[in-house]
């Protein structure tokens, strides 16, 4: 394994808890498919905003979720617009939305709870997982692509996704015992690592 890979693995374990690092070469592959990766990124932001709205609608009785997820929804939609602006600036266009194999596999990890509270925990942890992996991928782009403007562009997104990851984990701990959250989070981290291990390294997808 390369020194870069080991450095990324150390960072992930310490900062995000992820058990498997993306090969740093992914960023250079992605840069060669810029229109595709920006299109996929745009739709990731759109889906994040939609998921946040759904969370608020289904748990409108929980004031912390309403108060904390509402600004997140606005931020995610702002990110969608920002990616559209970046596409336009580069003379590129938003392509069609593609099937998100990563998220579809993650959703298979969800336990079907017997009550609304258990389902909330599953949703919050899956959302945290998506944000953590997005943060990792954006960090790679901010470090390894050749275009300095694109590095700065993705550094901003990396910081934002790290905050969202923490937000969802913190909300999970507000509504569930910390030991229950920790145990279930560990299971999801292990499952996600296996998903990543079995997925093709593609440069036209964020995940």
C-alpha positions in Angstrom: 0.0 0.0 0.0 1.2 3.5 -0.7 2.1 6.0 2.0 -0.8 8.2 0.9 -3.2 5.3 1.5 -1.9 4.8 5.0 -2.1 8.5 5.8 -5.8 8.5 4.6 -6.6 5.4 6.6 -5.2 7.0 9.8 -7.2 10.2 9.2 -10.4 8.3 8.6 -10.1 6.2 11.8 -9.3 9.3 13.8 -11.7 11.9 12.4 -14.6 10.0 10.7 -14.5 6.5 12.1 -14.5 5.0 8.6 -12.9 1.6 8.4 -11.8 1.6 4.7 -10.1 4.5 2.9 -10.7 5.3 -0.7 -7.6 4.9 -2.9 -6.2 8.5 -3.3 -5.9 7.9 -7.0 -9.7 8.1 -7.2 -9.4 11.9 -7.2 -7.3 12.0 -10.3 -9.6 9.6 -12.0 -12.6 11.8 -11.1 -10.9 14.9 -12.4 -10.7 13.3 -15.8 -14.5 12.8 -15.7 -15.3 16.3 -14.5 -18.7 16.8 -16.1 -19.8 13.4 -14.7 -18.5 13.9 -11.2 -20.0 17.4 -10.9 -23.3 16.1 -12.2 -23.3 13.3 -9.7 -22.3 15.7 -7.0 -25.2 18.0 -7.8 -27.7 15.3 -7.5 -26.1 14.1 -4.3 -26.8 17.6 -2.8 -30.3 17.6 -4.2 -31.0 14.2 -2.6 -29.5 15.3 0.7 -31.9 18.3 0.8 -34.8 16.1 0.0 -33.9 13.6 2.7 -33.6 16.4 5.2 -37.1 17.6 4.3 -38.5 14.1 4.7 -36.8 13.8 8.1 -38.5 17.0 9.2 -41.9 15.9 7.9 -41.8 12.5 9.5 -40.5 13.8 12.9 -42.1 17.2 13.1 -42.9 16.5 16.8 -39.2 16.6 17.6 -38.2 20.2 17.9 -34.4 19.6 17.8 -34.8 17.9 14.4 -36.9 20.7 13.1 -34.6 23.4 14.4 -31.3 21.7 13.3 -32.2 20.0 10.1 -34.0 23.0 8.6 -30.8 25.0 8.1 -29.1 21.9 6.8 -31.8 21.6 4.1 -31.2 25.2 3.1 -27.4 24.6 3.0 -27.7 21.4 0.9 -29.9 23.2 -1.6 -27.4 26.1 -1.7 -24.8 23.5 -2.5 -26.8 22.1 -5.3 -27.0 25.6 -6.8 -23.3 26.1 -6.2 -22.4 22.9 -8.2 -24.7 24.0 -11.0 -22.8 27.3 -11.1 -19.5 25.5 -11.2 -20.7 23.4 -14.2 -21.8 26.5 -16.0 -18.6 28.3 -15.3 -16.7 25.5 -16.9 -18.9 25.3 -19.9 -20.4 22.0 -18.8 -24.0 21.0 -18.4 -26.0 19.0 -15.8 -26.5 15.5 -17.1 -29.1 13.0 -16.1 -29.3 11.6 -12.6 -27.8 8.2 -12.3 -28.6 5.2 -10.0 -26.7 5.6 -6.7 -25.4 2.1 -6.1 -23.6 3.1 -2.9 -26.6 4.6 -1.2 -28.9 1.7 -2.4 -26.4 -0.8 -0.8 -26.3 1.3 2.4 -30.1 1.3 2.7 -29.9 -2.5 2.8 -28.1 -2.2 6.1 -31.1 -0.5 7.7 -33.0 -2.5 10.3 -36.7 -2.4 10.0 -37.6 -1.1 13.5 -40.7 -2.1 15.3 -41.4 1.5 16.2 -40.9 5.1 14.9 -38.0 5.7 17.3 -35.9 2.8 16.0 -36.6 3.9 12.5 -35.4 7.4 13.3 -32.1 6.0 14.7 -31.5 4.0 11.4 -32.2 7.0 9.3 -29.9 9.3 11.3 -27.0 6.9 11.2 -27.4 6.1 7.5 -27.4 9.9 6.8 -24.4 10.3 9.0 -22.6 7.5 7.0 -23.3 9.2 3.7 -22.0 12.5 5.0 -18.9 10.9 6.4 -18.0 9.2 3.1 -18.8 12.3 1.1 -16.5 14.3 3.4 -13.7 11.7 2.8 -14.2 11.9 -1.0 -14.3 15.7 -1.0 -11.2 15.8 1.1 -9.4 13.7 -1.5 -10.5 16.0 -4.3 -9.4 19.0 -2.2 -5.9 17.5 -1.8 -5.2 15.7 -5.0 -6.8 17.3 -8.1 -4.5 19.4 -10.2 -6.9 22.4 -10.6 -6.3 24.8 -7.7 -9.8 26.3 -8.0 -11.3 22.9 -7.8 -9.2 22.0 -4.8 -10.6 25.1 -3.0 -14.1 24.4 -4.2 -14.0 20.9 -2.7 -12.3 22.0 0.5 -15.4 24.0 1.3 -17.6 21.1 0.7 -15.4 18.8 2.8 -15.8 21.1 5.9 -19.5 21.3 5.4 -20.0 17.5 5.1 -17.9 17.0 8.3 -20.4 19.2 10.1 -23.4 17.4 8.8 -21.9 14.0 9.8 -21.5 15.3 13.3 -25.0 16.8 13.3 -26.7 13.5 12.5 -24.7 11.5 15.1 -25.4 14.2 17.7 -29.2 14.0 16.9 -29.1 10.2 17.2 -27.6 10.6 20.7 -30.3 13.1 21.7 -33.1 10.6 21.1 -31.4 7.3 21.9 -29.0 6.0 24.6 -25.3 6.7 23.7 -24.3 3.0 24.1 -27.1 1.9 21.7 -26.0 4.5 19.1 -22.4 3.5 19.5 -23.1 -0.2 19.0 -25.3 0.4 16.0 -22.9 2.9 14.4 -20.1 0.3 14.7 -22.3 -2.2 12.8 -23.0 0.3 10.1 -19.3 1.3 9.8 -18.4 -2.4 9.3 -21.2 -2.9 6.7 -20.2 0.2 4.8 -16.6 -0.9 4.7 -17.7 -4.2 3.1 -19.8 -2.3 0.5 -16.8 -0.1 -0.4 -14.6 -3.1 -0.6 -16.9 -4.7 -3.2 -17.5 -1.6 -5.3 -15.7 -0.7 -8.5 -13.5 2.4 -8.2 -15.3 4.8 -10.5 -14.3 8.3 -11.3 -17.8 9.4 -12.4 -19.5 9.0 -9.0 -19.0 10.8 -5.7 -19.5 7.5 -3.9 
